[in-house]
Amino acid sequence: MQPGVFGPARMPVLRDAPYAENSNDSAWLANADRPLTGYERIFGTVATQRSPRTRGGIEDVAAMAGRGGLTVADLQRQQFANRVPVGDMAAADAAKACATALPEDPEVCRVIGAWDRTVNTDSRGALLFDRFWRRFTGTVKPADQWKVPFSAADPVRTPNTLNTEAPGFAQALKDASAELRAAGIALDAPLGDHQFVVRNGERIPVSGGTESLGVWNKAEPVWNAAGGGYVEVAHGTSHVQAVGWDGSRCPVARTLLSYSQSSNPASPHYSDQTRLFSGERWVTSRFCEKDILRSPALRTVVVRG
């Protein structure tokens, strides 16, 4: 045993819970109804503010567990639900306060108010809100961003209520709208027109959003206004799997590798699964012999000698 390594007995453990969820965060709220405590600091903090992505993930997974009868199809839908928890918390307040903060530019207020609060490729207003939120959180101190502060007694629902009176709110709106217009991007342009990756000259729209927006389907893209918007995704959703059982001996499994399998531009697998990811389509993984034999792509190679 390597000195200093923590054994299983010292790790946080959650047993017999109706759900467990983790979004690159502490073990504390793997289940919000049964918070884990008493473990070593290396496994994360306790009773501290959670990321918007953790909060949104807990809400979604707890709701699925509450409904019961979970299927692989439910997991597939969740992957591409593309709900923006921060949008649910802040967009309506931002649109309402916008009329006072930015009376000379009602189009900004209209677009944010009409946004469906998702980051689907056809979502209009998502790009404007994303650029606004980056500027708002980049210039306004965390303690000044919300009117209701974090409470360890209600960690999933706090902090909340956007502080539209914070210094920097109006400027963030102005800067975001000016940035898009300077790049020749309409404020209500569909997200996928300006959030994409390029593979062999082909622009492939990408859904998803950042950790700071709380999006399950994470995308951390690179902004290049001169190139058309978010022209590459540095990291985020990578290997995805939705796995379950339907009563048979064989697992039901759907997978995706958003980056595709090959880094060779000459390979047919350079962008195939990236296109599937863009279209919210999945690969069927086959484990049992009967499923393998049923595959239309089956190719048998006999090796001798």
C-alpha positions in Angstrom: 0.0 0.0 0.0 1.3 3.4 -1.0 1.8 5.6 2.1 -0.8 8.4 2.3 -3.4 6.6 0.1 -6.9 6.6 1.5 -8.4 3.1 1.8 -12.1 2.3 1.1 -13.0 2.6 4.8 -12.1 6.3 4.8 -14.0 7.1 1.6 -17.6 8.6 1.6 -20.2 5.9 0.9 -23.9 6.2 0.0 -26.0 3.1 0.4 -29.6 2.3 -0.6 -30.4 5.8 -1.8 -33.1 6.3 -4.5 -30.5 8.2 -6.6 -26.9 9.3 -6.7 -25.6 12.2 -8.8 -22.3 13.9 -9.1 -21.3 16.7 -11.5 -17.5 17.0 -10.9 -18.2 18.3 -7.4 -17.9 17.2 -3.7 -19.4 14.0 -2.4 -21.5 16.0 0.0 -24.7 16.2 -2.1 -24.5 12.9 -4.0 -28.0 12.7 -2.7 -29.5 16.0 -1.4 -31.8 14.2 1.0 -28.9 12.2 2.5 -25.9 14.5 2.6 -22.6 12.8 3.3 -20.4 14.2 6.0 -17.4 13.1 8.1 -15.1 12.3 5.3 -11.6 13.6 4.5 -11.3 17.0 2.9 -9.6 15.5 -0.2 -13.1 14.2 -1.3 -14.6 17.7 -1.3 -16.1 20.3 1.0 -19.2 20.0 3.1 -21.9 22.7 3.6 -20.5 25.0 1.0 -22.1 26.5 -2.1 -22.6 24.0 -5.0 -22.0 24.7 -8.7 -25.1 25.5 -10.8 -24.4 22.3 -12.7 -24.6 20.2 -9.5 -27.7 22.0 -8.4 -29.4 21.4 -11.8 -28.3 17.8 -11.9 -29.7 17.1 -8.5 -33.0 18.6 -9.5 -33.2 16.6 -12.7 -32.0 13.2 -11.3 -34.2 13.5 -8.1 -37.2 14.2 -10.4 -36.5 11.1 -12.5 -36.1 9.0 -9.4 -39.3 10.4 -8.0 -41.2 9.4 -11.2 -39.8 5.9 -11.0 -39.8 3.3 -13.8 -36.5 4.7 -15.2 -35.6 3.5 -18.7 -32.6 3.9 -21.0 -34.7 6.2 -23.1 -35.2 8.4 -20.1 -31.5 8.7 -19.7 -31.1 9.5 -23.4 -33.7 12.3 -23.2 -31.9 13.7 -20.1 -28.6 13.9 -21.9 -30.1 16.3 -24.5 -32.7 18.1 -22.4 -30.3 21.0 -22.5 -32.1 22.9 -19.7 -30.3 25.9 -18.4 -30.9 26.1 -14.6 -29.4 29.6 -14.4 -31.7 30.6 -17.1 -34.7 29.3 -15.1 -33.4 31.3 -12.1 -32.3 34.5 -13.8 -33.7 35.1 -17.3 -37.1 36.4 -16.4 -35.6 38.9 -13.9 -33.0 40.0 -16.3 -35.6 40.6 -19.1 -37.8 42.6 -16.7 -35.0 44.8 -15.3 -33.5 45.2 -18.8 -36.2 47.7 -19.7 -34.9 50.0 -17.1 -31.2 49.2 -17.4 -31.2 49.4 -21.2 -34.2 51.5 -22.4 -32.4 52.4 -25.6 -32.1 48.8 -26.7 -35.5 47.0 -26.3 -34.4 44.2 -28.6 -32.0 42.8 -25.9 -34.9 42.7 -23.5 -37.2 41.0 -26.0 -34.7 38.3 -27.0 -33.8 37.4 -23.4 -37.5 37.3 -22.4 -38.5 35.1 -25.4 -35.6 32.7 -24.9 -36.8 29.1 -24.2 -34.0 28.7 -21.5 -32.4 25.8 -23.3 -29.1 25.4 -25.2 -30.5 23.4 -28.1 -28.9 24.2 -31.4 -32.1 25.9 -32.5 -32.5 27.9 -29.3 -32.8 31.7 -30.0 -31.5 34.0 -27.3 -29.2 31.3 -25.7 -26.1 32.8 -27.2 -27.0 36.4 -26.0 -27.7 35.1 -22.5 -24.5 33.1 -22.4 -22.4 36.1 -23.4 -24.3 38.3 -20.9 -23.8 35.7 -18.1 -20.1 35.4 -18.7 -19.7 39.2 -18.4 -22.0 39.5 -15.4 -20.2 36.8 -13.4 -16.8 38.0 -14.6 -17.3 41.5 -13.3 -19.8 41.2 -10.4 -18.6 39.7 -7.1 -20.2 36.3 -6.3 -21.7 37.8 -3.1 -23.4 40.5 -5.1 -24.9 38.3 -7.9 -27.9 37.0 -6.0 -30.3 38.7 -3.5 -30.9 35.5 -1.5 -27.5 34.1 -0.4 -26.4 30.5 -0.1 -27.8 28.5 2.8 -26.4 25.1 3.8 -29.9 24.2 5.0 -31.2 24.7 1.4 -28.2 24.0 -0.8 -30.0 23.1 -4.0 -32.3 26.2 -4.2 -29.8 28.8 -2.9 -28.4 31.3 -3.8 -31.3 32.6 -5.9 -33.1 35.8 -7.2 -30.9 37.7 -9.6 -29.6 41.0 -8.2 -30.4 43.2 -11.1 -29.3 46.2 -9.0 -25.8 45.0 -8.8 -23.2 47.4 -10.3 -22.3 45.8 -13.6 -25.6 44.3 -14.5 -26.6 46.9 -17.0 -23.0 47.0 -18.4 -23.0 43.3 -18.9 -26.1 43.5 -21.0 -24.7 46.3 -23.1 -21.4 44.6 -23.6 -22.9 41.3 -24.6 -25.3 42.9 -27.2 -22.5 45.1 -28.5 -20.2 42.1 -28.8 -22.6 40.1 -30.9 -23.5 43.0 -33.2 -19.9 43.8 -33.8 -19.4 40.2 -34.9 -22.3 40.4 -37.2 -24.4 38.0 -35.1 -28.1 38.6 -34.7 -29.1 38.7 -31.0 -31.7 36.0 -31.6 -29.6 33.8 -33.9 -30.0 30.1 -33.4 -27.3 28.8 -31.1 -26.1 26.1 -33.5 -25.3 28.7 -36.2 -22.6 30.1 -33.9 -21.6 27.2 -31.6 -20.0 24.5 -33.8 -16.9 22.5 -34.5 -15.3 22.3 -37.9 -14.3 18.9 -39.3 -12.7 18.7 -42.7 -14.3 22.0 -43.6 -17.8 21.0 -42.4 -19.4 23.1 -39.7 -21.1 20.7 -37.2 -23.6 22.5 -34.8 -23.1 21.6 -31.1 -25.7 21.9 -28.4 -24.9 22.3 -24.7 -23.5 25.0 -22.4 -21.1 25.9 -19.7 -20.7 24.8 -16.1 -21.5 28.3 -15.0 -24.9 28.1 -16.6 -25.6 24.7 -14.9 -26.1 22.7 -18.1 -26.0 18.9 -17.8 -24.7 18.5 -21.4 -21.5 20.4 -20.8 -19.7 22.4 -23.5 -16.8 24.7 -22.9 -16.3 26.3 -26.3 -13.7 28.7 -27.6 -15.0 32.1 -28.6 -13.8 33.6 -31.9 -16.0 36.4 -33.0 -14.1 36.8 -36.3 -14.6 33.1 -37.0 -18.4 33.1 -36.4 -18.8 32.6 -32.7 -17.8 29.5 -30.7 -15.7 27.7 -33.3 -14.3 24.8 -31.2 -15.2 23.0 -28.0 -12.1 22.7 -25.7 -13.8 20.2 -23.4 -17.1 19.1 -22.1 -19.3 16.1 -22.8 -17.1 13.4 -24.2 -18.0 9.7 -23.7 -21.7 9.3 -22.9 -23.5 6.1 -22.0 -27.1 5.2 -21.1 -27.3 1.7 -19.8 -30.0 -0.4 -18.3 -31.9 -3.7 -18.3 -35.3 -4.6 -19.7 -35.7 -8.0 -18.1 -33.6 -10.0 -20.5 -30.1 -11.3 -19.9 -28.5 -8.6 -22.1 -28.0 -5.0 -21.1 -29.6 -2.2 -23.1 -26.8 0.2 -24.0 -26.6 3.4 -26.0 -23.3 5.2 -26.3 -21.7 8.3 -27.9 -18.2 9.6 -28.3 -18.7 13.3 -29.0 -15.1 13.8 -30.3 -15.4 10.7 -32.6 -13.0 7.8 -32.5 -10.2 9.0 -34.7 -8.0 12.2 -34.7 -6.9 11.4 -38.3 -8.8 13.6 -40.7 -8.5 10.9 -43.4 -10.4 8.4 -41.2 -14.1 7.7 -41.7 -14.3 7.9 -37.9 -12.9 11.4 -37.7 -16.3 13.0 -37.3 -18.9 10.3 -37.6 -20.0 10.3 -33.9 -19.6 14.1 -33.7 -22.3 14.3 -36.4 -24.4 11.8 -34.4 -23.9 13.9 -31.3 -25.0 17.0 -33.2 -28.2 15.2 -34.3 -28.8 13.7 -30.9 -28.5 10.2 -32.3 -26.9 7.3 -30.5 -24.8 4.2 -31.1 -26.3 0.9 -30.1 -23.7 -1.2 -28.2 -24.2 -4.9 -28.6 -23.1 -7.3 -25.8 -24.9 -10.6 -26.4 -24.1 -12.9 -29.3 -27.6 -12.6 -30.7 -27.4 -8.8 -30.8 -24.0 -8.9 -32.4 -25.1 -11.3 -35.1 -28.2 -9.0 -35.7 -26.0 -5.9 -36.4 -26.2 -4.7 -40.0 -22.6 -3.6 -39.7 -21.3 -7.0 -38.7 -18.1 -8.0 -40.5 -16.4 -11.3 -39.7 -12.6 -11.6 -40.3 -11.0 -15.0 -40.0 -7.3 -14.8 -39.0 -5.1 -17.9 -39.7 -1.5 -18.7 -39.0 
